Amino acid sequence: MQIYCGIDFGTTNTVVTITGKNGNVIDSFTTPTILFISREQHNISKVYIGADALEEFEEGHNGRYLHSIKRSLHDKHLKHTIINNQHVTLAELVRYFLEELNKKITSKWGIIPHNIVLGRPVIFSPNKEEDELAESRLLEGFRMAGYKDITLLEEPVAAALCFESHLDDEDEHFLIVDLGGGTSDFTVVRRDSAKEGIDRYDILGIHGINMGGDNFDEDLMFAKVSNPLGINATFSSKSLPMPVHLYRSISKWNTIHSPSKKKIDEEFRDLQYQSSDREAVLKLKKVMEQNLSRKILHKVRDSKHDLSSQAETSIVFDEQNLDIKENVTQTDFENIIDSRTRNITGNITEILDRAGMKPEQMDKVILTGGSSQITYIQKVIKEIFNEDQIIIDNNLHNSVSKGLSSYAYYKGIKIS
């Protein structure tokens, strides 16, 4: 069967693309990289992914909700989590997701893609040992799910293969800035239009950082939602500040472990009785006890998206009598994410320097990935490049997977 498959296992979304014998994309589909594992006594049999997982979680069904597991793959201290009284490794979490993804692939296309090209970020972690651990866990999860021949390709290199339609015939040098949920990748490419297919692209420089859209959500959550939960309160007769780690912990997308009720009671034994704002601190305790932080983070993410098209919005969460309503202006958001945004532009400058290129030598600068839609990021990148150099890719999710499947076609990696 002359079908070629690329899979972009992303922090926020996973995208599968298949390409046919002529090298043209046949179809793609996207599903959020979310897992919901139903609560059972000693078994894991009901697993939901994507929109189905989110629905199970939002309807309050009993189980474990897992988001952004890709961001935890490099964590050498995280050996496993306990689900339904079983030890579950990170590779097994990847496997559970993929087993459900395989059902969707077979249902949609009637195929089982044993041989694939799989994307990976330029770096999972700047630490070499952690980077290798993340890659090995990812590959182990895919193999456990039935994938046999797995070819890895850096995600921004894959993205370079699918942006031909954005380029003019005379364009020779271009930069791809891929701002994903967990990582940001940068690739400088030289293109020889006289050549064909994959041979026309020469990668002059590639670089990445393990920071992405999730971090913007988490920073916004910490900066705004911490206020009604009592972060500015004090406790004890010595007027001690509230423990910041509690607010950091509820602001994380990729928290694998949920604290036990005993652990929460211990944390709040003194806080809830000695706080200068007991009502707010009890709200924080309720968020932790009832595992509401992910639901709030979804509201925070919605507000982040709102700020791509409007000057002001609100984070509203009124479940469980929490009555959270925090206004966020575009200026607030810019101040909150400024240091991370400057980190992105600093890394753009660095990769150009490594490639021996200057900003004005880029014929095109292609911004892709979900965070490329953030107005402030676009604004700061325009401080480096002229506006006519910049192309904002509105096809946010499948550029990498299309490039992966194109690479499979060029290399003759058929699905079986």
C-alpha positions as CSV (number, residue, x, y, z in Angstrom):
1,M,0.0,0.0,0.0
2,Q,1.6,3.3,-1.1
3,I,0.5,5.4,1.8
4,Y,2.9,7.4,4.0
5,C,2.2,8.6,7.5
6,G,3.6,11.3,9.7
7,I,2.6,11.8,13.4
8,D,3.2,15.0,15.3
9,F,2.8,14.0,19.0
10,G,2.5,17.5,20.4
11,T,2.2,18.9,23.8
12,T,-1.2,20.4,23.2
13,N,-2.4,18.6,20.0
14,T,-1.4,15.4,18.2
15,V,-1.8,15.5,14.4
16,V,-1.7,12.6,12.0
17,T,-1.3,13.1,8.2
18,I,-1.2,10.6,5.4
19,T,0.4,11.2,1.9
20,G,-0.3,9.1,-1.2
21,K,1.9,7.6,-3.9
22,N,2.2,10.9,-5.8
23,G,3.5,12.8,-2.7
24,N,0.3,14.8,-2.2
25,V,-1.4,15.0,1.2
26,I,-4.5,12.8,1.3
27,D,-5.9,13.9,4.7
28,S,-5.0,15.0,8.2
29,F,-6.8,15.1,11.6
30,T,-6.0,16.6,14.9
31,T,-6.9,15.6,18.4
32,P,-5.9,17.3,21.7
33,T,-3.1,15.4,23.5
34,I,-5.3,14.8,26.6
35,L,-6.0,11.6,28.5
36,F,-8.8,10.7,30.8
37,I,-8.6,7.3,32.5
38,S,-11.7,6.2,34.3
39,R,-11.5,5.3,38.0
40,E,-11.6,1.5,38.5
41,Q,-10.4,-0.7,41.4
42,H,-7.4,-2.5,40.0
43,N,-7.6,-2.0,36.2
44,I,-7.2,0.4,33.3
45,S,-9.8,-0.4,30.7
46,K,-11.7,2.8,29.9
47,V,-9.4,5.4,28.4
48,Y,-10.6,8.5,26.6
49,I,-8.5,10.9,24.5
50,G,-8.9,14.4,23.0
51,A,-12.3,16.0,23.0
52,D,-13.8,12.9,24.6
53,A,-11.3,13.1,27.5
54,L,-12.1,16.7,28.0
55,E,-15.8,16.0,28.0
56,E,-15.4,13.2,30.6
57,F,-13.4,15.6,32.8
58,E,-15.7,18.6,32.5
59,E,-18.8,16.4,33.2
60,G,-17.2,15.5,36.5
61,H,-16.8,11.8,35.9
62,N,-14.5,10.0,38.3
63,G,-11.0,9.4,36.9
64,R,-7.6,10.9,36.1
65,Y,-7.2,13.8,33.7
66,L,-3.7,14.2,32.1
67,H,-2.6,17.1,30.0
68,S,0.7,18.0,28.4
69,I,2.4,14.7,29.2
70,K,5.0,15.4,26.6
71,R,6.4,18.1,28.8
72,S,7.1,15.6,31.6
73,L,9.0,13.0,29.4
74,H,12.4,14.5,30.3
75,D,11.8,14.4,34.1
76,K,14.2,11.8,35.4
77,H,12.7,12.1,38.9
78,L,9.2,11.2,37.7
79,K,9.4,7.4,37.4
80,H,5.7,6.6,37.5
81,T,2.3,7.7,38.8
82,I,-0.4,5.6,40.4
83,I,-3.7,5.2,38.6
84,N,-6.3,2.7,39.8
85,N,-3.8,1.2,42.3
86,Q,-1.3,0.5,39.5
87,H,2.1,2.0,38.8
88,V,2.0,3.6,35.4
89,T,5.1,4.9,33.7
90,L,5.3,7.9,31.3
91,A,5.9,5.6,28.4
92,E,2.7,3.7,29.3
93,L,0.7,7.0,29.4
94,V,2.0,7.6,25.8
95,R,0.9,4.1,24.9
96,Y,-2.6,4.5,26.4
97,F,-3.0,7.7,24.3
98,L,-1.7,6.0,21.1
99,E,-3.9,2.9,21.5
100,E,-7.0,5.1,21.4
101,L,-5.4,7.2,18.6
102,N,-4.9,4.0,16.5
103,K,-8.6,3.3,16.8
104,K,-9.4,6.7,15.4
105,I,-6.9,6.2,12.6
106,T,-8.4,2.8,11.6
107,S,-11.9,4.1,11.9
108,K,-11.2,7.2,9.7
109,W,-8.9,5.7,7.1
110,G,-9.1,1.9,7.5
111,I,-5.4,1.5,7.9
112,I,-2.9,0.6,10.6
113,P,0.3,2.6,10.2
114,H,3.1,0.4,11.6
115,N,5.8,2.4,9.9
116,I,5.8,6.2,10.5
117,V,7.9,9.3,10.6
118,L,7.6,10.8,14.1
119,G,8.4,14.4,15.0
120,R,10.4,15.4,17.9
121,P,11.4,18.8,19.2
122,V,14.9,20.0,18.7
123,I,15.4,19.6,22.4
124,F,13.2,18.1,25.1
125,S,15.7,19.4,27.6
126,P,19.0,21.3,27.4
127,N,20.4,18.5,29.6
128,K,21.7,15.8,27.3
129,E,20.8,12.9,29.6
130,E,17.2,14.2,30.1
131,D,16.8,14.8,26.4
132,E,17.8,11.2,25.7
133,L,15.4,10.0,28.4
134,A,12.5,11.9,26.9
135,E,13.2,10.5,23.4
136,S,13.5,6.9,24.8
137,R,10.2,7.2,26.7
138,L,8.5,8.5,23.6
139,L,9.8,5.7,21.4
140,E,9.0,3.1,24.0
141,G,5.4,4.3,24.2
142,F,5.0,4.2,20.4
143,R,6.5,0.7,20.2
144,M,4.2,-0.6,23.0
145,A,1.3,0.8,21.0
146,G,2.3,-1.3,17.9
147,Y,4.4,1.0,15.9
148,K,7.4,-1.0,14.5
149,D,9.6,1.2,12.2
150,I,9.8,4.7,13.6
151,T,11.9,7.3,11.9
152,L,12.5,10.4,14.0
153,L,12.7,13.9,12.4
154,E,13.1,17.2,14.1
155,E,9.7,19.1,14.0
156,P,11.0,22.3,12.5
157,V,12.8,20.4,9.7
158,A,9.5,18.7,8.9
159,A,7.8,22.1,8.9
160,A,10.3,23.4,6.4
161,L,9.1,20.7,3.9
162,C,5.5,22.0,3.8
163,F,5.9,25.7,3.4
164,E,6.7,25.7,-0.3
165,S,3.4,27.4,-1.1
166,H,4.4,30.4,1.1
167,L,7.6,31.1,-0.9
168,D,8.2,33.0,-4.1
169,D,10.5,31.5,-6.8
170,E,13.3,33.8,-5.9
171,D,13.2,33.1,-2.2
172,E,16.4,31.5,-1.1
173,H,16.7,31.9,2.7
174,F,13.9,31.5,5.2
175,L,13.5,31.2,8.9
176,I,10.8,29.0,10.5
177,V,9.7,30.0,14.0
178,D,7.6,27.2,15.4
179,L,6.0,28.1,18.7
180,G,4.2,25.1,20.1
181,G,2.6,24.2,23.4
182,G,5.7,22.9,25.1
183,T,8.7,23.9,22.9
184,S,9.8,26.7,20.6
185,D,11.9,25.7,17.6
186,F,13.9,27.8,15.1
187,T,15.2,26.7,11.8
188,V,17.3,28.6,9.2
189,V,16.9,27.1,5.7
190,R,18.5,27.6,2.3
191,R,16.4,26.6,-0.6
192,D,17.6,25.7,-4.1
193,S,14.5,26.0,-6.3
194,A,16.4,24.2,-9.2
195,K,16.3,21.0,-7.2
196,E,13.3,18.7,-6.4
197,G,11.6,17.5,-3.3
198,I,13.6,17.1,-0.1
199,D,16.9,17.8,-1.9
200,R,16.1,21.5,-2.4
201,Y,16.4,22.2,1.3
202,D,19.6,22.7,3.2
203,I,19.3,23.3,6.9
204,L,21.8,26.0,7.9
205,G,20.9,26.1,11.6
206,I,18.5,24.5,14.0
207,H,17.8,25.4,17.6
208,G,15.1,24.9,20.2
209,I,14.0,25.8,23.8
210,N,11.7,23.9,26.1
211,M,9.2,26.7,26.5
212,G,5.9,27.2,24.7
213,G,2.2,28.2,24.9
214,D,1.6,26.2,28.1
215,N,4.1,28.5,29.9
216,F,2.1,31.5,28.9
217,D,-1.1,29.9,30.3
218,E,0.7,29.1,33.5
219,D,2.2,32.5,33.9
220,L,-1.2,34.2,33.3
221,M,-2.9,31.8,35.8
222,F,-0.2,32.5,38.5
223,A,-0.3,36.3,37.9
224,K,-4.1,36.6,37.9
225,V,-5.9,33.7,39.6
226,S,-3.5,33.6,42.6
227,N,-4.9,36.9,43.8
228,P,-8.5,35.7,44.6
229,L,-6.9,32.6,46.1
230,G,-5.0,34.5,48.8
231,I,-1.4,34.8,47.5
232,N,-1.1,38.3,49.1
233,A,-2.4,37.1,52.5
234,T,-0.1,36.4,55.4
235,F,-0.4,33.8,58.2
236,S,0.8,33.3,61.8
237,S,1.6,36.0,64.3
238,K,4.8,36.7,62.4
239,S,2.8,37.7,59.3
240,L,4.6,35.1,57.1
241,P,3.9,35.1,53.3
242,M,1.8,32.4,51.8
243,P,3.8,29.5,50.4
244,V,4.3,30.4,46.7
245,H,4.8,26.7,45.8
246,L,1.1,26.0,46.3
247,Y,0.2,28.6,43.7
248,R,2.9,27.4,41.3
249,S,1.6,23.8,41.7
250,I,-2.0,24.6,40.7
251,S,-0.7,26.6,37.7
252,K,0.9,23.6,36.0
253,W,-0.6,21.9,33.0
254,N,1.6,18.9,33.2
255,T,1.2,18.0,36.8
256,I,1.1,14.1,36.8
257,H,0.7,13.5,40.5
258,S,-2.4,14.8,42.4
259,P,-1.7,15.5,46.1
260,S,-3.6,13.3,48.6
261,K,-6.2,14.6,50.9
262,K,-3.9,13.9,53.8
263,K,-1.1,15.9,52.2
264,I,-3.5,18.9,51.5
265,D,-4.8,18.8,55.1
266,E,-1.2,18.9,56.4
267,E,-0.4,21.9,54.1
268,F,-3.4,23.9,55.3
269,R,-3.4,22.9,59.0
270,D,-2.0,26.3,60.0
271,L,-2.7,28.3,56.9
272,Q,-6.5,28.1,57.0
273,Y,-6.8,29.2,60.7
274,Q,-4.0,31.7,60.9
275,S,-4.4,33.5,57.5
276,S,-5.2,37.2,57.2
277,D,-7.6,36.2,54.4
278,R,-9.1,32.9,55.5
279,E,-11.9,32.9,52.9
280,A,-9.4,33.2,50.0
281,V,-7.2,30.5,51.5
282,L,-10.1,28.1,51.8
283,K,-10.8,28.7,48.1
284,L,-7.2,27.6,47.4
285,K,-7.7,24.5,49.5
286,K,-10.9,23.7,47.6
287,V,-9.1,24.1,44.2
288,M,-6.5,21.5,45.4
289,E,-9.0,19.1,47.1
290,Q,-11.4,19.0,44.2
291,N,-8.7,19.1,41.5
292,L,-10.2,22.2,39.8
293,S,-6.9,23.8,38.6
294,R,-7.1,22.2,35.1
295,K,-10.6,23.5,34.6
296,I,-9.5,27.0,35.6
297,L,-6.5,26.7,33.3
298,H,-8.8,26.0,30.4
299,K,-10.6,29.3,31.2
300,V,-7.2,31.0,31.4
301,R,-6.3,29.6,28.0
302,D,-9.6,30.9,26.6
303,S,-8.8,34.4,27.9
304,K,-5.3,34.2,26.3
305,H,-6.9,33.4,22.9
306,D,-9.4,36.3,23.4
307,L,-6.4,38.7,23.7
308,S,-5.3,37.8,20.2
309,S,-8.3,39.7,18.9
310,Q,-9.4,42.1,21.7
311,A,-7.9,44.6,24.1
312,E,-9.5,43.2,27.3
313,T,-11.1,40.0,28.6
314,S,-11.9,38.3,31.9
315,I,-11.0,35.0,33.5
316,V,-14.3,33.7,35.0
317,F,-14.7,30.5,37.0
318,D,-17.9,30.3,39.1
319,E,-18.0,26.6,39.9
320,Q,-18.0,25.3,43.5
321,N,-18.8,28.9,44.8
322,L,-15.3,30.0,43.9
323,D,-16.6,33.2,42.2
324,I,-13.3,33.9,40.4
325,K,-13.5,36.9,38.0
326,E,-10.3,38.6,37.1
327,N,-10.0,41.2,34.3
328,V,-7.0,41.0,32.0
329,T,-6.0,43.7,29.6
330,Q,-3.6,43.4,26.7
331,T,-1.1,45.5,28.6
332,D,-1.4,43.1,31.6
333,F,-0.7,40.1,29.4
334,E,2.2,41.7,27.7
335,N,3.9,42.5,31.0
336,I,3.2,39.0,32.2
337,I,4.8,37.3,29.2
338,D,7.4,39.9,28.3
339,S,10.5,38.0,29.7
340,R,9.5,34.7,27.9
341,T,8.8,36.6,24.6
342,R,12.2,38.3,24.8
343,N,13.7,34.8,25.4
344,I,12.1,33.8,22.1
345,T,13.5,36.8,20.2
346,G,16.9,36.3,21.8
347,N,17.0,32.7,20.5
348,I,16.0,33.9,17.0
349,T,19.0,36.3,17.1
350,E,21.2,33.4,18.3
351,I,20.2,31.0,15.6
352,L,20.8,33.6,12.9
353,D,24.2,34.3,14.3
354,R,25.0,30.5,14.3
355,A,24.0,30.3,10.7
356,G,26.1,33.3,9.8
357,M,23.0,35.2,8.7
358,K,21.5,38.7,9.4
359,P,17.8,39.4,9.8
360,E,17.7,41.3,6.5
361,Q,19.0,38.3,4.6
362,M,15.9,36.3,5.4
363,D,13.6,36.3,2.3
364,K,10.8,35.0,4.5
365,V,10.2,34.5,8.2
366,I,7.4,32.0,8.8
367,L,5.6,32.0,12.2
368,T,3.7,28.8,12.9
369,G,2.3,27.0,15.9
370,G,-0.4,28.1,18.2
371,S,1.6,30.8,20.1
372,S,2.4,32.5,16.9
373,Q,-1.1,34.0,17.0
374,I,-0.3,36.0,20.2
375,T,-0.3,39.6,19.2
376,Y,2.6,40.6,21.5
377,I,4.9,37.9,20.1
378,Q,4.2,39.1,16.6
379,K,4.8,42.7,17.7
380,V,8.2,41.9,19.2
381,I,9.4,39.7,16.3
382,K,8.5,42.7,14.0
383,E,11.2,44.6,16.0
384,I,13.8,42.3,14.3
385,F,12.3,41.8,10.8
386,N,10.4,44.0,8.4
387,E,6.7,43.3,8.2
388,D,6.9,42.3,4.5
389,Q,9.3,39.5,5.5
390,I,6.9,37.9,7.9
391,I,4.3,35.3,7.0
392,I,1.9,34.1,9.8
393,D,0.8,30.5,9.1
394,N,-2.9,30.2,10.1
395,N,-2.8,26.5,9.5
396,L,-1.7,26.1,13.1
397,H,-1.7,22.5,13.8
398,N,-0.8,20.3,10.8
399,S,2.2,21.9,9.1
400,V,4.7,19.7,11.0
401,S,2.7,16.5,10.4
402,K,2.4,17.3,6.7
403,G,6.1,17.7,6.5
404,L,6.6,14.4,8.4
405,S,4.4,12.5,5.9
406,S,6.2,14.3,3.0
407,Y,9.5,13.1,4.4
408,A,8.1,9.6,4.7
409,Y,7.2,9.8,1.0
410,Y,10.6,11.1,-0.1
411,K,12.3,8.4,1.9
412,G,10.0,5.6,0.8
413,I,8.8,4.8,4.3
414,K,5.4,3.1,3.6
415,I,3.0,2.5,6.4
416,S,3.4,-1.3,6.2
